[in-house]
């Protein structure tokens, strides 16, 4: 067209270090739902900036067809400063910031996307196809090279209240002409390239999702940075096999977009690893875009045998929230770990004012926020489990990102820090660690390094230390009591359907000393795996459909109970986030439970005591819930043989639960033991009553036999006159034995009529009521305590 070609990019290379480094800050909504026909829907994003100053110089907006206007602001001391405002229907490009804007520590970066659901007949969610929506506000910035971070993201609305004062211009659409609209959406229209059209049609016929160029790069931009709830798919030192898998994964994603680029080589190892990690995180983020409050859970129970989240309370208890416990209102940071000390006090491990988000680590798992310094608050809090009163605290200026917590039999605290990549042993009153494993801020996978270790368990018998390592290493590492490396086991998997012994984030550990086993919450595989302590040999797997895809934590209670918590369900899945009680021997789910106050958002750890008191800490809700066991037993006091007896009577629901247990006798061994103890208690009450009755009646029978013998002898010797006297005497004696018509048998009164007898010791054993009443009571008690239980129902064919 005879116009000069001004396109292209010129690169100037230099070996001299530059004083300033440029980067990208992405603000992105991940939880917006646009109802059909709704005229105005706002998607708000806001994060508090916690880094060194940055200077903004360009911005870009992005939505799909429903977006009307996108605006970005810096909020400082309540004042809103516009960064940029544009229609997302205009051609996608970076526009210069009108006036220089700097962002300092503790400023708020805020953005709003305005949508309209008019013309749609179904809800529109955030997603990667043209029928979904997006809300992205990109900012280009520069900052001093020594503090520079090349990429930062904000995916939440940390301060909804701030949007009450957002300028009105944020909701005024920017006019767009039809020509500009066609230009902007040209990449959605049909192309004249017949080869490309045929490829797209083939992909559509195969039912694949097709990503346009803008959407593809917008979604890939989400993958930069690290998030705690994103899976790391490779070990710290990847293998050649993982590179081969990388090529396949990238090829698969590229086939889903219309850019028909061929991947021919991956010469740079580090770049390939980074791209693969981002591609995998793309899949994870894309599947978790809808928030908990917008997910619809189907509570319809599956048929017996298809899943196991039907609530069969196959025990005499049910777990419910202790709503009177004030600990839910404590002001905490992200709660990462819980434990009970030897005095049964609750110990909480939290992150204070530090947050693990997408900006915390780079692609090599190196912590990026050292400039913030260690957490200045006490991170370990010891609470009274009854009233949540703070008893003791420690851990100030020691940690950057706390994670796992356990307590050994001597009351020492064992904790992990995913930023430092270390494991610490602390005494209850020590300000400095007694033992440190790992090298500070250096991720690795050898005997001396960890990579984001998650939890610790200490063998109470041998003192051996077991570390789950972790987010980027898929292994369990065993050390001696003084910290010497002994062995390790486990290997990684990328599928979420790992084989036995493989891990996809070993996230939580619990020891089962009675069986010499260590159980691991294999988080992204959604299961529990148990191993022999001495050898690391695989023993068993516990996996249920109701766990969903993620199982975050597990805790064992002596007596045979396992407690666990799962993660939020993925879109289209029905299993809710909840706590579980399981029979350790059989793996069967005994009960499941959810809170009554607030909602689980990301329950991160669980700990339980022998009395079935359960505590759950939530890293996103920044809260700790307390749950208790509701026993299904009624107690009443009765009098038998003049003695007050505590009798336990089972409610109908408990009897029904027992018949269910008897139909499946091998399902709940610990609960059977509890039932047997309860039955023995009742039977012992019946035996005691019969014994007392026998001891009272036998002397009376013997005495009457003696008197009858004496009467017979005197009748033989004295004749009729003597017989008359004896008969009169005998009636008097028997009258004393029987008492008056309205009184009962009273041995104390009987023996008191004889000279020289003391009443001491008999008054408290006096019986009440007539012989007739006692006999009736005995009959009813005998029937109640000795009758056979009803026959169990026939086992289900399913």
Beta strands, then each sheet from edge to edge (+ up, - down):
strand 1: 20-28
strand 2: 33-34
strand 3: 41-48
strand 4: 54-62
strand 5: 67-76
strand 6: 79-86
strand 7: 95-103
strand 8: 108-115
strand 9: 124-125
strand 10: 136-144
strand 11: 151-154
strand 12: 317-321
strand 13: 335-340
strand 14: 346-350
strand 15: 380-383
strand 16: 390-394
strand 17: 402-407
strand 18: 413-417
strand 19: 422-426
strand 20: 435-437
strand 21: 453-458
strand 22: 465-469
strand 23: 475-479
strand 24: 485-489
strand 25: 491-492
strand 26: 502-503
strand 27: 506-512
strand 28: 517-522
strand 29: 527-532
strand 30: 538-542
strand 31: 551-557
strand 32: 561-566
strand 33: 579-583
strand 34: 589-593
strand 35: 603-608
strand 36: 614-618
strand 37: 623-631
strand 38: 633-640
strand 39: 643-650
sheet 1: 7+ 4- 10+ 1- 11-
sheet 2: 2+ 9-
sheet 3: 3+ 8- 5+ 6-
sheet 4: 12+ 37- 36+ 35-
sheet 5: 13+ 14- 15+ 16-
sheet 6: 17+ 18- 19+ 20-
sheet 7: 21+ 22- 23+ 24-
sheet 8: 25+ 26+
sheet 9: 27+ 28- 29+ 30-
sheet 10: 31+ 32- 33+ 34-
sheet 11: 38+ 39-
end
